[in-house]
């Protein structure tokens, strides 16, 4: 007889009922033909004794197997493995199974090259250079979590716990409409806003809606890599125009428009990513005029509007959009903390409506509790207070970083002091390459990061973004020290 | 001279500084050529008097305009509108602008027909029929919000507030791996799981990775509409096979495989959506064998695994997946509450890795705070306790609903009592149409909802899903009463 006694492993300290463990293991034995069809199973009392379980357990197990159709019970004869089951093709041993499940799919799917992104192991005592992110240690997390809990416990919130609008919570949309109209000079209504998960989802939705295969999109040379990748993923063709101290060269864009039909221009007008330059007033007007004349969309990613050190923020192109050419993207991720995936897409109603339809099939809807929390965070003025607070800190960090870089490293690096934002566009002397620097830096516990991504256009500017906002003044001193040690040992070689 | 006195509207009770309001309004006047280039601006003292503001305000405003390049200051001569600005093409009046921004884009974009979904106004005293959603009023919202806040206030959480893995929080992935291995008999490791926003994002990512134009995907006739739409959006061709009391007809699938190369089969094996039938053991094995033989992917959407009333849950196909053919999708949205957009995609590592790369360009990453909260909700056993609690309630609601439907409405409707899930597949007598019922129902404060979506395959089954789980027993009595009134007045006509 089949060695039932030794063929089952029943754990008593798990949440899964014994009879269920038993029936699941029976199913495996039946499936891999260890218990072939028509095998007579022992009576419940016999099996119960062999396995040292209560008879009820075996009865429940058999009932389960009957229900699921794995076994049949023939009156006066007994219980048998169903003869009517097709054989499950030979299975490997459990280890192999786990291994195979772990590693490779047994079906084909698309593999994309352009999505590849370098990641870097988190090493202790290492300073890791980023491209300009906020300091998450300054997040007003306690206030936000307190508000979150208070809102969650409100009676009126219960309605928000089920399926809701794909446009985002109405109160957050209202709060953002008045906030953005007031601070950015927009002239939008509730119909013009879709709540997204950070501005990346805004870029993604925009790309899906705008681009058919080989549609042309104009970007800077060089450009924000995530935008490039997203556009390429939706099959758009990327055209690059030069970027100088006044931002995107709009004359170059006009030249293109005279020859070809372009679908969109992607612009980070406030501080061009990665070079941090601001688009000049003249070019802003020029770009808006071109978009009207040639009916293309301006995708304005205003990722760091709140961070200006020398003067008031410059109003976005969207605030001057008279005919509906601008798709305006922003988020609270950089301003408050990346963990809060809340952003917005501002556009003409028909575009917003279409984007909302697509959004339904991506993630259905946003997080109403978090959205209500941020509606309050904005209306209470806490957001403004937070911005004022960190702005002061980031300015000091910018000043310290630029001062030290000039004093200590001007022989190797040149840069413009950025008027705003969270990073310095740092140009390396042509005598060196970032490849060398990055390799040598590791010896000094300094990780330069993905320096290659800044030269997608291959124009050998030999520059990368170095974020300053996320480091304390001590950490900045440490960073510059390590960078200096790196350059010194490079000279020494 | 230009009527400065009357051309500016300065609000003192807003958060925007006066000088900024002033400069922004100057910019508008310059842009729409009301103040043509080379116009001499009044001195700061003069303007300050005219506008009745402090002189500092005007000075700050002029500095701002200089910085932004809208005006130039010529020593000994004064301040002038920059001659070097291209004219912004004629703008309509502010009202028109708002209107135009509100309504239509001045650029072209794709408009999709298949994304159209009916929405229904929320009317008071109306009973709205849904397709089987959980009762959000049973959400353990206080416990979850308390946990959320506790986690947010932990020192160790600060690290989670910045950019993190696109795979989802590691602790939630670990918690789900052991939870799913134990409850669903899976044999997965941390490498096989990607945290998504509800199972919809899992379907979306899967469709993006699997389908090129005209690739074939097999689904039931009829099928879960959101899956159909998502597949069609990624240009797949949908083939339908019949669904009977044993679920998808796998013989029909085999026939197709012998003729054509199919890319995937979408199956809601536990309770077919919409008909609620369970895929039989025989067909489960058959389908798995076919997937190995013909190397197609099985997309298993296990949307209501936790809700069984007659017997223990049947293990998903994924638990028998020896070669890596199954992509297993689930979520906590239906189990806990739709507002918590947390789901999982379980698949071979290479597929999971590719999905994670795409996810980066959709919404970058999930909500680490919420993910940590649910890691604890699962590990503490609270999730299991919650399921036990609502399962009992939903069973009572199912029994009451089915009892009343049989007693009161068997003349009009026929149905099988569902073994699990949250809805009854309700077949209307052929004498009537759901169109009639839906129209008449409105007169009795009953909203049938989008009854058309259940017959995408046009096989005139004349049936819809009626959810029972989200209504209290009183609400169920009310619903049936309204439905009876509806049918009576239909007969009366």
Interface residues (C-beta under 8 A of the other chain):
Chain A: X14 X15 X16 X17 X19 X20 X23 X24 X27 X28 X31 X63 X64 X67 X68 X69 X70 X82 X84 X85 X86 X87 X88 X89 X91 X92 X94 X97 X98 X100 X101 X102 X103 X104 X105 X106 X107 X108 X109 X110 X111 X112 X115 X116 X117 X133 X136 X137 X139 X141 X142 X144 X145 X146 X148 X149 X152 X153 X157 X158 X159 X160 X161 X162 X163 X164 X182 X183 X185 X187 X188 X189 X191 X192 X196 X197 X198 X200 X201 X203 X204 X208 X209 X210 X212 X226 X229 X230 X233 X263 X264 X280 X281 X282 X285 X286 X288 X289 X291 X292 X293 X295 X296 X297 X310 X311 X312 X314 X315 X319 X320 X321 X322 X323 X324 X325 X337 X338 X339 X340 X341 X347 X348 X349 X350 X351 X354 X357 X358 X360 X361 X362 X363 X364 X365 X366 X367 X368 X369 X370 X381 X384 X470
Chain B: X14 X15 X16 X17 X19 X20 X23 X24 X27 X31 X63 X64 X67 X68 X69 X70 X82 X84 X85 X86 X87 X88 X89 X91 X92 X94 X97 X98 X100 X101 X102 X103 X104 X105 X106 X107 X108 X109 X110 X111 X112 X115 X116 X117 X133 X136 X137 X139 X141 X142 X144 X145 X146 X148 X149 X152 X153 X157 X158 X159 X160 X161 X162 X163 X164 X182 X183 X185 X187 X188 X189 X191 X192 X196 X197 X198 X200 X201 X203 X204 X208 X209 X210 X212 X226 X229 X230 X233 X263 X264 X280 X281 X282 X285 X286 X288 X289 X291 X292 X293 X295 X296 X297 X310 X311 X312 X314 X315 X319 X320 X321 X322 X323 X324 X325 X337 X338 X339 X340 X341 X347 X348 X349 X350 X351 X354 X357 X358 X360 X361 X362 X363 X364 X365 X366 X367 X368 X369 X370 X381 X384 X470
